[in-house]
């Protein structure tokens, strides 16, 4: 590779992308099957050769071949190399590192809930403005309380806590409706059903691990396996945007380096902008516009230039346009838009050429050394020197096992965070409530025992009161019949002695006394 730039295509001249201009961003467009993926493959490979790390998402599973040397028996590749005079170029691989959100085809790639933030998370969850506001409140409360939001269970616990304390939070943070809380919880369940729990947690991605070189000084090509992730398009787009935002916020300013510090390819870029709220579009515009000064080049890959907002399209300095088919009014509009964004070439009808391009052929315009776009040229894309197409699971596993990162991201951490803290608080509150309930029951039991004791005492007192008047009247009668009881007893003792004795004898010996009288008669 000489110093004049990266050889990307050949037409009437060699079309080279200057490394010093590579952080001006780029756009690769074209209809399905026209060669966009091979163009991406070639550009990524060329950056790797000059020591620039690359990140890209492998949506269809056919970019993993970057890690293996090209196949000389591939007839189409061999024919194109011969056509471009590249027969003598060796087939060789690039140093690659595989990543996978689900941890199946590469190192697990995760972010924490806090790192993702409420704006991107609301896009993943497809929340409306009101629900996004409630989600932002949950993040703010967690921050004020010093609670870590690392994974989905942390966020669920936090949303539940905010809902339970909505009345007390209202004054400081605003209204939290039960309907919004319920909608967020349902969205989290849907995300979890789609495997979303793999997205979040620790260890989260270290950006330095994306910016490595091998022993020969080649930049490592980081390949995210996205063939499964793309089935959740909002998750895919939001996750890549998070990664881009983290690079923007973390990397220091470097101005215009001789070559980029990292090149970031955003495949299926239309997913990033479709149905995105204005706040998110503003964020994307800011990142794309300013991340150039961090030494990072962003290359969008999509079908039509119309897939990107004008403000983003205006940031794309490098353009590779594959064929578009003008079958519908929208297609014709896309062709005109694509043609108008190129610097005109007097010898080329750009709009007509776009509809006539063959597979692997493109209209190409790169920036010159002054940062000005060169006139568009029709050219053939240079085929890559590494393998084109998918690789076997055994080959992928061998590359993965040889990675110096193997084992680090595979061991998931689960340190104390919001879920554990809130659960401990809930358990303490439940224990305190149970203790209070038992104390209340004991107090109620003691109070009931006291009342029963008082009722028994009252009943006994009433019973005694019913008996006491009779005894008192009897005593009164005894006292008033003869004055002093002893005097009365003494006076009547003699008079009644004989009579009483007779009564006693008759009472006790009545039968005997009666028999004696009978015998005497």
Phi, psi and omega in degrees: 000120180272179187279357182279355175129180182272122180284112183252324184207162177227128173231237171292334175227171173279130181256113186240142178262119183285126180302324180291346179250003188290341178274012175272008176070165184205169182221129175242118184230162178155158180291165179300133176085010182263354175114015181299317184295320178293323176297314176303314180303312182296313181296316179299317180297317181294321176296317179301321182299328181263013174089018179261118176296151184228144169235133177211156178257127180265092187286324184255358178081012183249017175256354180295340179296350175303334183275002181231152178293152180298159183262112182294340181275356178288106190297317183293319179294315180298320180294319180292321177298318179295320180298326182265003179074034182247024184300326183279352180288131182287151170276131181203153182272171170253152172291124183236159175221123184268139177231154178202124178305323183272358177070020183262321184243016180179183177299135176301133178246114186233162169227156173274160178302318181297317179296322180294318177082161185290330184292308179291324180294323178294329176291318178299320183274354180059053181267153174275182186297319181295315179293325176297322177298318178295320177298320178296323177298318179300318177297319182293317179297317178299320179294316180293329181271358181069032181260128180280131174253102186250318184225183186295323181293330174296315182292320178299316180296323181290317178297318179298316180296319178296319178296319181291332182249027183303321183295318181284335180275346188303315185294317185277328189239340182113177184291138174233106183274148178297327180295319179293319178300315179297321180295320179294317180297321178294320179295323177294322177295320178297318179297319179295322178297333179272008182087018184295342180295340178287339182291328193240144177143191179232154000288134177279165186296133170266122185298331178299333180289347176268356189235053183250160174234155178272186184296333179272002179087006178281144178287138179285133176266112179270118185247115176271118176290110186241012182294332175269321182297329183294343177287347171245078192301323180291324176294316179302307184295317182292324180293316178294323178293323175301315181298317179296320179294321177297319176298317180297317185280337187263321186288141178283161177290135178230359180074233180243091180287171179295331175209157183296155173278334178199142172245130188244117177261129181246091181283156184052049188296338180299335179293336180288326189257342181289130178058018179283137177292161184300322180300323180287320177298320177298322179293317179298315180302316180298315182296312183296323183288324188258342185289344177303321181289350175270002180080025182243128176260135181245128181237116179271140178236120181202181185277318186226148174301335179292348179289344181253142174298152183302322183293332176278319180301326180293344179272353186274106181276330182251133185228132171232113183247113173273183188295145170236147181256122185265064182268333184238164177303323178294320178298317180296323177294320179296321178297314180297319180296317179297317181295321184288340181276352177270153169286126189297145173244117184303332183267013185220127172274098189298314183298319179290320182298324182301324182276351184252356184296141176269178179294131181082003178250147185205161167268128190232137174214120177245164177282144175274185185294344177265001181084013179263139178291135176284157175300143182295142177228149175270129187207167174261134179287136178291128179289148181288159177271349177264175186295134175260121179116178183288167176238169182280158175303325179294319178294318177297315181298323179295316178295319181295317182293334180275356181291137177294345179270354186299126180104335181285304182282344180287337179266101182284139179259156178213071181280172184296127181217200187302318182300311182294318181295313181293325176294318178297319178296318179296319178295319177296318178295320179295319178295318179295319179294322178294318178296318178296322178296317178295319177298320179294318177297318178297316179297319179294320178297315179296322179294321178294320177298318178297317180294318178297318178298318179295321179296318179296316179298321180293319179295318178297319180297319179295321178298317178297323181294328179289326180282320188302319180298323179298313179297322180294319180293322179297318179296323180295318180297320180295325182285327186270349183287331181210020181081235182289130186298319182290321179296318181295322181293319181294319183291323185268354184298316183290319184295325187261004185295312182293317182296315182294321180295321178297318178298321181293317181295321178289326181290322186268318185246030185306316182296317181292316182296319178296322180293325180292319180295323181295317181295324182292325180289000000 
